[in-house]
Amino acid sequence: MVHKRSRLLLITASFLLAAVFYEFGCSSNSSNNPNTNNVSPGSMSTTQVRVTDSPSDDIVAFNVTINSIVLTSNSGATVTLLDTPMQIEVSHLSGQFQVLKVMDVPQDSYASATVTISSPSITVFNSTTHQPQDLSVTLTSPTVDLTFSPALMIGGPSNVLDFDFRLNDSVTINGSTATVDPVFKVNAHATQNDNNEDDGMVDGFTGKVTTVSGTTFTVTSFGRNNSTVTFTTNSSTQFQGVTDFSGITSGEIVKVEASPQTDGTLLAVEVKVRMLHSIHLSLDLEGPVTQVTGNPATSIQLVLIDCSDEGAPLPGSGINVGINSNTTFVLNDDDVDLTGLPFTPQFDATTIIAGQNVEVDTSLVSFTGVTANSIELESSTVTGTVSGVTTSGGIASFTLTVPPDSVFAMLTGQTTLTVYQHSSTSLSGMTTVANGDIIHATGLVFLTKGTSLNLVAKRIANDN
């Protein structure tokens, strides 16, 4: 089903980005299963159950409650992957994965899955008012039956099992109304310790520390999601905000990057303490910038996607953020290689633009208007068509052309940007980037020399 777009006043700010349309036929789905592990009947596989999203350029925020996920094997045996409802904001997962659970799953060949969902809500962006706008939403069916052909294989000691909510194929927008006919694509394969999210690396799991024991700690994500993940640490784990593991205690707000081990456990590579003991001296707000006022900037507007406060508004809400002389701008590499570039990456009050994704640290006054203590540049995902691929000094670069009616073009005023690809850039669904490819590029977006847009990629995907 092709995603239909309103031609009136609606544009998106969904991670900003991009307009590529995929047709999958019916909404009962497909699976992609390159798992070649041998299945040992009776054995268990430690499995990350995750949700992700293929980018859509019409949606700022898509909230949905996933009530249950059940697998059925070829022999008719069932495995419940999820039985506690979790509310997920899906649109921010373009090129990223949200871990719902880490659990033991019987090694087997699976013929189908059933997913039940409820309460979808959709926010788009009104280009006239420059404000988020909620749509009236109709869900065609709360139950999605997925048949796998070929069968989905769970084997070996550890796996990732991804449920890709194909927003581009699931949502039809007509003016101020939308219809949701859910489409999923399901993928299962063995985890690998290669710092690649596709292979099980956890990048930026944020929540509250609930238990600490020995060298492990458990984190529960915020608010309506409440997914809980346990991480282990060793002498190589890096800490920010505390000196070492002894500084991690229950109640702290943390952001964790972790790599899967051969036994399926998640080893914390980096732990950032965002807030000590839940004392709300500061608050983190994350989302795409939709408007910048002043040059240098005196304020920005962002669409809230994630927040370290459980009482935050639903994702999709507009937040006004003031900038003053005390506001600092932070350029954290976010696992992006910024070396060897033909330009100097810069992020400050003169180079922040609509179309970037940021994290704002603020002393909360109200959610209707805050002043930033700091603004940190985060990765965005941009979708477009590749041309002009060249290589210089070991770094490949190419022009990415986005549709003129995409959010990225509307917010930035440009339909092209230059993407830089290092050897460390991970590729998903492709082995090389070639002219004519339609890809999703995830990385840091920079404005240089006042007019040129560059994206330094940490991940490039082709998920057709």
ABEGO torsion letter per residue (X at the ends): XBBBBBABABBBABGGBEBBBBBAEBAAEBBBBABABBBBBGBBBBBBBBBBBBBBAABABBBBBBABBBBBBAAGBBBBABABBBBBBAAAABGBBBBABBBBBBBBBBABBBBBBBGBBBBBBBAAAGBBBBBBBBBABABBBBBBOBBBBBBEABBBBBBBBBAAAABBBBEABBBBBBBBBBBBBBBBBAGBAAAGBBBGBBEBBABBBEABBBBBBBEAAGBBBBBBBBAABBBBGBABAAABBBGBBBBBBBBBBAAGBBBBABBBBABBGGBBABBBBBEBBABBBEOBBABBBBBBABBABAABBBBGBBBBBBBBAABBBBBBAGGBBABGBABBBBBBAAABBBGBBBBBBBBBABAABBBBABBBBBBBBBBBBBBGBBBBGGBBBBBBBBBAABAAAAAAGBABBBBBBBAABBBBGBABBBBGBBBBBBEBBBBBGGABBBBBBABBBBAX
